């Protein structure tokens, strides 16, 4: 069942948070969505499944914290790229004026 896959993936990511990638978190979220959709379509959830869901929920805080850190790293990288573009554009505009010529007329 997918709930067991979700449990295994959640434990695996929680155990290796520092090396977890954005793609791994995206896969986890997609699997969670599938499992929740499947569970919502059923009329009853077994006690074993409830226990597994409780265990999964214990990892949520640390997983969310790591996802936020990845988001912040990406935001910092985007900001650095934007700043370098601004500096490059300012530099290129400054060089455009340096390549112009002034011609004096003699009196």
N, C-alpha and C positions, 0 to 999 in steps of 0.2 A: 504494500500500500504506500501511497505517496506520503502519508503522515510519518512513516518510519524514515523515508528518504529525507523529509524535512527535518526530522529530529537529528539524524546523522549529520546532515549538512550544517545545521545550526551549531551542534556541538563541535564540529570540525572547525568552523570559522571562529567560534568563541575561544577555542583552544589555541588558535594561531592568529589572533587579531592583528598583531603588528605587521604581518606579511599579507593580510587579506587585501585583495584588490577590489576596485570598483565593480569589475565584471563579476566577481564572485558574489558580491552583495546584490547585484542585479539578478543573478540566477536565484539567490535565496529569496528575494522578494517575489519573483515570478512564481517560484514553487509555493511560497506561502499563499499567494493569491489563488493558485489552483486548489490547494488543500482547503482553504476557507470556502471557496465556491462549492467544492464537493461536499463539505460538511454542512453547509447551509441548505443544500438540496435534500439532505437526508432528514428524516423525521426524528431520528434518535442517534445519539452519540454514545458509544460504549464507555464504560468506566476506564478501560485501558487507554482509550483515545483521549479522554479528559485528563488523565494523568500525564500522558505524553505532552499535551498542550500546556499543562502547568509547568512541566520541565522546560519546554521551549520558551515559555514566557520569562523564566528566570534569567535567560541570557539576553533579553531584550535591551536592558539598560546599557550593557557593555557594547552590544552591537550598534545601537543607536549612537553611542558616544564615538565609536570608531568611524561610522559613516559620516558623522558631522566633521570629524577631523579630516577625512578624505575630501569632503566638500570644501572645507576651509583651505586646504592645500591647493585644490583646483582654482578656487577664487583668487588666491595669492598669485598663482602662476598666470592667470588671465590678466590680473592687474599689472604684473611685470611686463607682459607682452604689450599691453596697451601703452604703458609708460615708454617702452623702448620705441614703439611706433611714433609716439608724440615727439620724442627726442630726435628720431631719425628724420621726421618731417621738418622739424625746426632746423636741423643741421642742413638738410638739403635746400631749404628755402634761404638759409644764410649763405650758402655757396652760390646760389643763383645770382645774388647781388654781386658777389665777388667776381663773377665772370663777365660783368658788364664793363664797357669802356666809356671813358669821359674824353671828349674832344674839346680842346680849348681853341678858340679862334684868336688869331693874332691881330693886334690892332695896328 
